[in-house]
């Protein structure tokens, strides 16, 4: 079952600023998450916000929430590891 992916404007802006290789890796991860957003190999639940999950891509984190009813993954932020959990 494939989920739709909705990228919020702030996350989209960050993604556009990244270099081509890193943005390609993040897009590939988003495609993997669309197939299995709760896969423990790909993501974990955030301790600070139990409704959100995060996925690691190098030193960057993709922070997202899953809407089960609408089958949508909302990408709320793409941040470097140093600022991702604040």
Secondary structure as UniProt FT lines:
FT   STRAND          4..7
FT   HELIX           9..17
FT   HELIX           20..35
FT   TURN            37..38
FT   TURN            40..42
FT   STRAND          44..45
FT   TURN            50..51
FT   STRAND          52..57
FT   TURN            58..59
FT   STRAND          60..67
FT   TURN            68..71
FT   STRAND          72..80
FT   HELIX           81..84
//
